[in-house]
């Protein structure tokens, strides 16, 4: 029996029953641990572009025997062969995995990996070290209830031109860490019969049990190197066994190829509970609880600060936009309201009207905030420097931030001020009878519209949409959450692209310093977030540093 407590103790983490706590201080941006999955599969749509073992995007070689599996190196091929590919590899003349069922594929790999681990231990061979921890964690899990239905989303991409940056949006709903029961029922008898000739005696009942176990520990794998696209599914039992859910988590999940990293979203002190979010936090409380109870069982309940304490007003607002409530808008209605609002939204005029005015956050109950008004109202709390009269002084402050250490200290103070200032704003918003901008359907409409605007290279409209979504995500997620960090880059780049597009149209000379100052602020926020959430080794960090360099060069040439 592996001692999991000792394993985590070496990492500065403690196990108390089914919870994980910090044994030492962890500053924001710390990687608590990185783990390889028990097993994983690429999405069928990217199977020929991703290594079928480590999910790396690279030049691949096709298995010459089955002509259906692709690997980036001999090491990955050997590891795959050792654990499952020796069974799944059948001599074929052409690729038969065109319509592969990812759910059954994941089950087959999981069962074969479990069998190969036992076989290797029996013959005094050695399987990868991470497997012994993952397998023990899987065995300690209680059987989960049936999970959510699997859904697959299309990837959206854009191209660049005239020095306009390339951006791709996530192919999944931001923030959701899904667990899915098969969209098509798995034929356990067929899987059992397929494995039997290879000395893998799994009965249909045992395969059903394995499916239940991996359903609980299944995560979508998102690739920050490819703009947070979903590229596969992985099984990470250690995470679901010990890391509790919170709707206001102090830890986020990011991926490097197939390896899952848990990164702290705030400073963590000894004794603090380690938490992540397993659901989409733009949903109201009952919808989140429905999803969580499908995953963890009907007895599950959440008592975090979002559900019962200072952030609970967020759910009060969201619930007013539900079916049967005064603020309800169908998705098509929300799309129409958003489209009309974006047409009328003049960002420069809105900022000018607020410059020099004291922001007290007071709203009358009859106030109805649409996305443009809502965005500027909340921005005055989360980015007040944009509305500062002393533009030159603010620019000097930016120019004084020359090192990562100085910048990180400044950004940390900014995050503290954000958390301090946002609570009164949330309470003020909750005093309104309805807030059309803060409803689930309006958020979904904006996510769809942003993809469309970016596809069409309508960067000014995209920047407005990105501003609204950034405000929403900043309200419902901690500032350093990967959803916020990734979207901060989207906001900075769409704003920059819109500036380039306006200049190409001959309008650039009419833009005031205010617009430049806003772009600089979003770049700063994105740089801070990406540095701590994804790290300097990620392509997202290189992207934001490149954008900052281009922006600063442009300012010097003006």
N, C-alpha and C positions, 0 to 999 in steps of 0.2 A: 504494500500500500504506500503510495507516494504521499509525503507530508506537504500538503499544499500551503499550510500555515508557514512553514519554514521557507518555502519558495517565495511567498509574498513578503515575508519579513525581511528578506535580503533586499527587497525593492523599497523598503520603507513603508510597507502597507501591512495592516493587521486584519485578521479575519475574526469576526465576532458572530458566530452562528452563520446566517446567510447574508451578512452584510460585510462591507469592506470599509475600513477607516484608515486615516493617515496616521502614521507613527512618527512623522517628522514634518517640518514645514515644506510645502511645495509652492513656489511662486507661480503666478499666472504664466502659462505657456510651457509648463513642465510636462514632459512625457512620463506618465506614471508607469506604463509598460507597453511594449510592442509584442504582439503575438501573431504567429502564423495560424491559419485555420486548421481545424481537424481535416477538413476537405473543402473544396471549392469547385465551381464550374463557371466558365465564362457564359455570358448571354449567347444564345445561338446566333444572334445577328452579328456578333463580333468574334466568333470562334476562329475565323481565318486571320484576324488581325491581332489576336492576343494569344500569348502562350497558354495552352490549355492546362498548364500546371501552376505557374506563378502569376498569370494574367498580365505579364509584362508586354508592353507594346513594342515590338521589335521585328527584325527580319526573322521569319519563321521557316522551319523545315517541316514538311509533312511526313508523317509516319509512312514509310514505304510499304508496310504490310496492310494496314487497314485503310490508308488513304483518307482518313477522316479526322485525325488528331494532329495538332500543330504545336511545335515546341520551339523555344528560343535557344536551347542549348542541349548538349548531351547530358548534362547534370539533371535538368528538368525531365528529360525523357527517361533517364534511369530511375529517378524517384517515382515518376508516374508508373513506370513498368513494375517497379517493386511493389507498389501498393494497390493498384487497380487495373492498370492498362494491360497487363498480361492476360486478364480475363476479357476486358472489353474490346481488345484488339482482335479483329477477325480478318482473314485474307479477303480483300475485295478489289475489284477492278476500278471502282470509282467511289467518290464520297457519298455515303448513304445517310449522313447525318444532317441533310438539308433541313429536315423538319424535326430535329431532335427535340424531345420533351425535356426541358431543363429540370423539372421536378423529379422525374424518374432518374435522370442522369445524376443528379445530386445524391439521390438515395443509393443508387448503385455504387457510386464512389465511396459514400460513407460506410456502407456495409462491407465493401471489400477492404477499405482501409482498416476497419476494426478487426477483420479477419487476418489481414496481413500482419498487423501489430502483434496479435496473439501468436501467429505462426512464427514470426521472427524471434519473439521472446522464448518460444519453446525450443528453438534450435540455437539459442545463445547468440543470435545475431542482434544487430542494433538498428532500430528504426529511429527516425529523427527525434531529438529530445522533447520537442514541444508536444508530440503525440501523447506521451504518457500523462502529461498534465491535462490535456484536453479530454482524453478518454476517461480519466477518473472523474473530471468535472461532469461529463456527460452522464456517467453512471450515477452520480449523486443527485441529478435532477429528478424531481417527481414527474410523472407523466403529465404533459400539458393537455389542456382542452383543445378541440379543433381550432386551427388558426384562421387567419384571414385568407380570403381568396387572392390568388396570385393575379397581378395585373402587370402588363408590359406597356411601356410608353415609348413613343418614337423619339429619336434624338433630333434636335434642331441645331443647325449650324448656320454660320454666316461667313461671308468672305470679306476681304478688305480691298480698299482702293483709295488712292489719293492720300496715303498716310493715315487712313482711318483704321483703328485697331480691330483685330479679329476677336470675336467673343462667341462663346457657345454656352447656352444655358443648360442647367441640369435636366436630365431626362426623367427625374423622379420628383415627386412633390417635396419641396425643401423640408429638411428636418425629420422626415419620417424614416424610422429604422424598422423596416417591415419584417414580419414573419408571415409566411403564407402556407396555407394548405394547398395541395395541388389543384390547379384550375381544371385539369382532367384527371379523374380518379386513376390511381396507379394500379395496374394489374399485378398484385403481389405474387400470385401463382406463376405468372410468366417470368418475373424477375427471379424467383426461386428456382425455376427450371433452368434458366439461363446460367445460373451460378453453379448448379449441382455438379456438372462434369468437371469442374475445376477444384473440387474438394473444398467448396464453400457452402456447407450445409445449412443455409438459412431457410427456415420454414416461412410460409406466408405470414404467420402470426408474429414471428420474430422481426420480419421486415417491417410490418406495421408498427411494431414497438420502436424500431430504429427511426422510422419516419416521424413518429410523435416526438422523439427526443431531439432530432435535428430541426424540427419545425420550431421548437421553442428557441433554439440557439442560432437561427438563421438570420443573417443580415444582408442587406443590399451593400455591395462593394462599389463605392463611388471613387472615381479617379480624379484627384486634383490636378494631375499632370495633363488631363484632357478636359479641363473645365467642369469637373464634378459630374461627368457622365456616369450613369450606372453601367458597369461593365460585367457584373457577375454576381453570384451569391456565394457566401461563405458561412461556415459553421464555426462559431466561437463560444463554446460552452462555458469557459471561465468567466466571460463577461456576464452572461445571463444568470450564472449561479451566484455571483457575489456582488455585482454592481446594481444597486437599486435604482428604480426610476424616480425622477423628479421632474415636474413641469417647470422648474427653475433650477436646472442642473448646474453643478460646479465643474463638470467634466464633459468634454465633447469627443466624438469618435471621428477619426480621419484615417485614411488608408494610404499606404505606399505599396503599390502593386496589390498583392493579396494580404499583406500584413496589416492588422488592425492596431491603431495607436489610440490610447486614451490620453488626452491632453487637457490639463487644467485650464478652466476658463476664468479663474479668479485665484487670489492667494488662498491657499488651504493650510489650516493650522493642525497640529497634532490633535487627534480625536475627532476631526471632522469626518462625516460620512461621505463616501465617494458616490456620486450619483451621475447618471446620464438620462437623457430623454429618449424613450422608445417610441414616441408618437410625434405626429405633426402638431406643433404648438400653436399654429394659427387656428386650430379647431377649438370650439367651446368645450367646457369641462365635461359635459355628458358624453359628447362624441369621443373625447379622449379616453374617458373611462370605459366606454364600450369597446374601443380597440384594445385597451390594456387588459380588460377582463377576458377578451377572446384569447389573448396571449398567455396571461398568467393565472386565469381562473376567475370564477364569479365572485370570490371573496376579496379580490384585490380592491384596495382603495388608496387614494393618494391624499396626503395631508401636508403637502409642501406649501410654500409661501404663495404660490400661484393659485392653489386650490382653496386655501382657507385663510390666508393672511393678507399682507399689504398689496399683493398683486392680484387679488381676487376680483378687483373691479374690472380687470380686463375681460373676465368671463361674463360679468354683468353686461358689459357693452356688447360682446359677441352674441349673447343670448337674445338681445333685442333685435337682432337681424335674422333670427330663426323663423321657420315657417309658423304662421299664426301670430307673429308679433308685429307691432306697428312698423318696425323698420325693415321688414322682410322685402327683399328684391330677388326675383328669379335671376338666374345666371344671365339670361339674355337681356333682362332689364338692367342689371348691373353693368353689362358690357356697353349698353347704349348710354347710360349715365356717364360712364368713364370716358367713352369716346367724345361726347359733347364737352365734358369738363376739360379734357386735354386740349381741345381746339381753342377754348377760351382762356386757358391758363397761360398767363404771362409771368414767368418767374422773376424777371427783373423788376417789374412793377410791384409785385407782391413784396419783394425784399425792400424796395425803396419806401413803401408805405409803412414798414415796420422799423426802419432805421431811426434811432434816436428816441424811440418810444419805450417806456418801461413796460416790461412783460410781467403781468401779474397772474396770468393763467386763468382768469375768471371767464366763465362761459354761462350765458343765460340758458335755462332749461329748454327754451324753444329753438336754440341754435341747431341748425342742420349742416354739418360739415361734409362737403364733398371731398374727393381725394386731394384737389389742389389746396383748399382751405385747411384741411386736416394736416397735410404735409407741412405747410408753413407754420401752423400752430405748434406742432410737436417739434419741428426743427428749432424753434426759438428756445426750446429747453435742451435739446441734445446737441445743438451746434450754434450756440448764441453768438460766437465770434463772426459768423456770416453777416449778422445784423449790426455789427459794430460800426460806429461812425469813423473810428480811428483806423482806417484801412492801412495807412502807412505804418502805424505802430504794430499792427498785427502782422504785416509782412516782415517787419524787423524781428518779431518773435520767431517766425518761421525760419528766417535766415540764420538765427542763432542756434538752431537745432542741427548741429553738424555731425554728431556721433550717434551710434546706435544706443549707447548708454544714456546720453542726454535725452535722446528722443523717447526712449522707453520710459524714463522717469516722467517726462512731460505727458506722455500718453496715459500712463497709469493715473496721474492726477486728473486727467480729462475723464477717464472712465469713472473715477470716484464721483466727480462732479455730476456726470450723467446720471448715475444711480441715485444720487441725492436729489437731483432736480426732477426726475421723471415721475416719482410717486405723486407729488401734488398735481401734475398734469393729468395723470391717469384718473385721479379722483375728480378733477374738474370735468373731464370728458364723461365720466359716469353720471354727472349731474344732468347731462343733456337727455332729453326724451329719446332721441334716436341719433345715431352717428352713421349715416349711410356709408361713409368711407371705411368704417371699421366693422365689416361683415365678411363672413367666409366667402360668399359669392362675389363680392367686390374684389377680394384678394385673388380669387381664382381667375376672375375676368382680367385682372391686371397682369397676372403671370402669363396668360395666353396672349394678351395684347403686346406685352414686351417682346415675346418671341417673334410675333408677326412684324412689329416695327423694326426689329433688328434684322430680320430676314430681308425686309424691303429697304434697309439702310435709311430709314426715317429716324435719324439720330436725335433730332430735337424732341420728337414725340417719345422716343425710347428713353431719353434722359428724364422726361417728366414721369413716365411710368416707373422707371428705376428709382426715382426719388421717393415716390409714394410707397413702393414696396420696401425700400430701405427703412423708412419710418416704421412701417408695420412690423418688420422683422426685428427692429431695435426694441420695440415695445414687448414683443412676446418671447424673444430669445435674449440670453445674456450677450453683452456686446462682443465678446470674443468667440461666440459659438460659430462653428464652421459655416452655417447658413449665412450669418451676418458678415463674416469675413469674406466669403466668396462674393456675396452681393455687393459689398463695398467696392470691390474691383469693378463689377458691372456698372455701378453708379459712376465711379471715377472715369471709366473709359467711355461710357455713353455721353457723359458731359463733355469730355474732350473731343470726341468724334463730332458732336453737334457743333462745337465751336469751329472745328476744321471745315465742316460742311457749310456753315454760315459764311466763313471767310471765302471759301471757294465760290459762293454765290454773290460775293461782293458786299456782304453786310457786316463783315468783321470789324471794320473801322468804327462802326456805330456802337459796339459793345463797350459797356463801362467796366471799370476795374472790379465792380461788384461780382460780375460773372467769373472773372479770373480768380477772385478771392474764394468764391464758392468751390471752384474746381480744385484749388489748392487744399481747401479744407477736406474735401472728400478723398483726395490723394493721401493726405496725412492719416486720416482715419483708416483707410484701406491698408496703408503700410504698417500701421500698428497692429491691426487685426491679423493680417496675413503672417507677419513675423512671428506672432505668438501662437497662432492656430496651426499653421502649416509648416513653419520653419523656413530658414534661409536656403535649405537644399531643394525646396519645391519650385516648380516652374511658375507658380503664382507669385512668389517673391520676386523672381526675375522680371516678371511682367510689370509689377507695380514699380519696381526700381527703374525699369526702362521708361515707363510712363512719366515718372517724376523727372527723370533726366531730360526727356523731350519737352516737358512743360517748362522746366527751369531754363532750358536753352531758348525756348520761344520767348520767355519773359525778358531775357537779356537782349534779345534782338529787337524788341519792340521799342 
